[in-house]
């Protein structure tokens, strides 16, 4: 059953009451439940399907992530048209500690402003945190990608987003000497007197 058409709990078969919604399995995203109790009870029979569907979902996303990383606008648009999930995430195996990445985060990290624009137009969540809890704007500022930073700001990205260590896009750009990015952030109204300035010299990395 398609997760987008499912209207009743996969375990008990009941429809949610007014004001409530079914909860999607966070791993495979293929089935929905009315409660955590139903999901727990169904796990024994669902776990094999969940593992296989989840693995397939991540495998399908790999071309999307690669296209975003390579700045391949045509392929990104083609995949979106074919039904690729604009906010789909997968695990990056390129680091010692696995982290979640999304197409938008990947495009921002690699500085492909045109891809960033396409993904935002398609509905990508602009302030969603991904790897290390960073937003797309934060990683674009950290990498010094001025064009990507500008596109994200113009689209409404949260300028003064702060990590758990109180580091903001403005402060990470200042620390790394990305003057062009710094100028864009300041012009957009970034807080130059925030408390993050106290901690950024020690905790942004």
N, C-alpha and C positions, 0 to 999 in steps of 0.2 A: 504493500500500500504506500502510495506517495505521501511523504511527510507533509507536503503542502496541501493535500486534500483531506488528511486525517482529521476527523471531527470528534472522535470518541477515544477514550483511554484504551491503549493496546492491551492492558491487563484485564480490566473489569468491564470494558465496553460502554461505560457511562460517559455521557457528554458533560462538559463543565457547566456549572450553574452560571447565571448571569453575573458578569463582572469578573469571572475567573477564566483562566486560560490553561490549556494543556501545556505540560512542560516537556520539551524535547530532550531526548537522550543526548547528553553533552559530548559523547564520544563519536557516535555514528550519525547523529542528527536525522536518523531514519524513522524513528518512532516517537510517539508522545504518550505521556502518562498524566493522570489527573492528580497524582500525589507521589511523594517520595516513597510511601509505603508500597504502592502498586509497582513502582519501578524496582524496588528491592525484591519484592516477591517474584517479579518476572525475570530477574537477572539470570537465574539458572538456565532458563530456556533461551534467553536473548543473547547471552554473552558471546557465543560463537558467531552469530549473525553480526553482532555489534563489532567484533574484531575485524571481520572480513569487510564489512561495509565501510568501517572507519579507515581501514588501510586503502581501500579503493578510492575513497573520497580524497585522501591525501595525495595518492598517486595522480589523480586527475588534476589536482591543483598545481603540480610541479611545472607543467608548461606555462601556466599563468604567471607563476612567480618568476620563472626564467625570462619570460617576455618583458615583465616589468623591470627586472634587473638590467636587461640589455637595452632598454629604451625602445623596444619594438612596438611602436604605436599600432601598426596595422594588425599585428597578431593579438595584441591586447583587445582591440576593438572586435576582432573576429571571435575571440573566445567569449567575450561578454555577450555578443549577439547569439552565440551558441548555447548560452545559459550558464556560463561560469559564474560562480558566486563572487561578487565584487569584494565582499568582506571575509572570504574564506581564509582560514589560517592553516599553517602547517608547521612542523618542527624543523628548525634549521640544524643540520648536523655538522655545520662547519665550525662549531665552537666546542670547547670542552664541556660547557654547560649548555644543554639543549635549550633553545629559546623559541617562542612563538613569533612567526613573522607573517605579515599580510602583504598582498600586492602593493597597496598604497605605501606601507612602511618601506618596502623594498625599493620602490621607485623614488621615494624621498631620500632614502639612504644613498642611492646611487646618483641622485641629482638629475633624474630625467623628468623635467618639469612638464613636458608634453604628456607623458604617461600619467603623471600626477593629476593633470587637468582632466584627462579622459576618465580616470577612475572616480574623481570627485563628481563629475557630471553624471556618472552612472550610479551615484549614491553611496560611495564609500564613506564610512564614518570618519570624519576628519580628525576627531580628537581621541580616537580609540588608541589605547596603549597596546604595544606589542612587545618586542624584545626588550628586556630589562626594565619594562614599565615606561618606556619612552613613547612619546607621541610622534607622528610623522614630522611635525614641525621641529621638535627637539632634535631628532636625528639629522634632519636636513641642515639645521643650524650648526650642529656639532661637526658635520662633514664640510661645512663651508659652501653649500650649494645655494647661492643667492637666488637664482631663478626659481628653484623649487620652493624656497622660503617665501618668495613673493607671491607665488601662485597659492600657497596654503593660507597665507595671511589674507589675501584678497577673497578667498573662499570662506573666511570666518574662523580660522584655526585659533585656538586659545593661546594667546601670545605669552601670557605669564604662567603657563603650566609649570608646576614645580615637581621634581622627582621627590622621592622619600628623603633624599639628602638635601632638599631645598635648592636644587640647581635648576635654573630656568634656561630657555633658549638664549636669552640675552647674555647671561653670565657664561655659558659654555662657549658662545661665539667670541666673547671678550677674552676669555682665558686662552683660546686657541689662536687668537689674532685674526679672526675672520672679519676684517673691517667692513667689507661690503655688506655682509649679513648683518653686522651690528648696526650699520646705518639704516638698513631697511626696518629692522626691529624697533629702533628708536623712533623713526618716522611714523611707525604704525602705533606708537604709544606704549611700548613696553616699559614696565616699571623699572627705572634705573636706581631706585632707592629701596627696593625690596630687601627682605631679610636674607634672601639667598646670597647676596653679595658677601655676607659674613662667612658663609660656609663654603662658597664655591671654590675658593682657593685650595681647599683641603679635600672636599668630598665629591666633586663632580665626576671623578673617574674611578 
